[in-house]
Amino acid sequence: MFAPGRVNLIGEHTDYNEGFVLPLATEMGITMKAVLRSDDLIRIKAVDLGEEVSLSLSELKPGDGKQWWNYPAGVFWAFLEDGYQVKGADLVFYGDIPIGSGLSSSAALEVATAAAISKLNRLEVEALKLALLSQKAENRYVGVQCGIMDQFASALAITGHAIFIDCRSLDHEHIPLNLSGQVLAIIDSRVKRSLSSTEYNRRREECREALTLINRKMGQKKSSLRDVSCIEIESARSFLTDVLYRRSRFVVEENQRVIETVKAFRAGDLSKVGQLMIDSHTGLRDLYEVSCRELDLLAETAWATPGVWGARMTGAGFGGCVIALVEEAGLPELKHRILEQAAKALIYLPNFYVTQPGAGCQAKEIY
Ligand code: GLA
């Protein structure tokens, strides 16, 4: 079983506002081998960490902590919670997604586990449901309130395409990126996303508060910021704190940018795509306030490099990675400038990964 990580092209912090996102699967991912057992034991071995745990299916309970084994254990729990008949299994996995860098190693682990459970127990669960069970494991078992984007991309991506997802209806469309001569550079700041879960939850809360106040002012009952317009936010501005004004503005503008990015890819207009990526980053920096000094420096260095169409922080923020769309020929110069700037101003030298849009979860290496 192989499940990839994800990198988001654009549409940040919009999934939990029932909005639009445009992620793609990385070529990096998690490979899992799985064997069915006849009892209710699950034995999970993380080869990269040199660790192994044994748990009993009947004793799984949510809220056990955020240790690595709770991600796959949570997926078993989610299957059982949904009423599937599931037996124990031996799972062994390894991978090449850098952990804690915002490239969704945890979603990849969940989706690989979900696909393995489905396959081993002959359940034929469809890919979208695998993503939903994985998200349920993360939300309810591990206790991280993520949206659906990461698991969706890991389960449903196809090579050469990004996925345009409507996070309310879960309708989605594979958008061909036609990147010939271009690459996606992933620049890992190596700043671990320490603040991210508290701040992430706070942003979710702020979006809810902003929506309540806008609804009250406008005398309406919209169910998410996805349905709100910039005109409505402006009309309700005196009702909102400055923070809530900026958060809601960002979400509404970011949704619009996703739609425009899809159009620009369809028209082959990479310079428009690049500008939208830059605008997304500045919004995340100034309005949503989830960037950090390191991500800003990496993005700004990329913007100033010839051959770079655009760059932005990707994922939840507070560390992690910047993604840059760059001409293949411009890659050495980009690397050179990033390393030069980082050596001057940052503690860590960033890591570089180059990816093409990869494939979603695939059933291979299972026995
Ligand atoms: C994390 C979450 C996603 C999404 C992004 C921000 O990666 O897991 O659901 O909210 O942050 O866009």
Residues whose N, C-alpha, C, O or C-beta is under 5 A from the ligand:
A	BS01	GLA	G11 E12 H13 T14 D15 C146 G147 I148 M149 D150 G315 A316
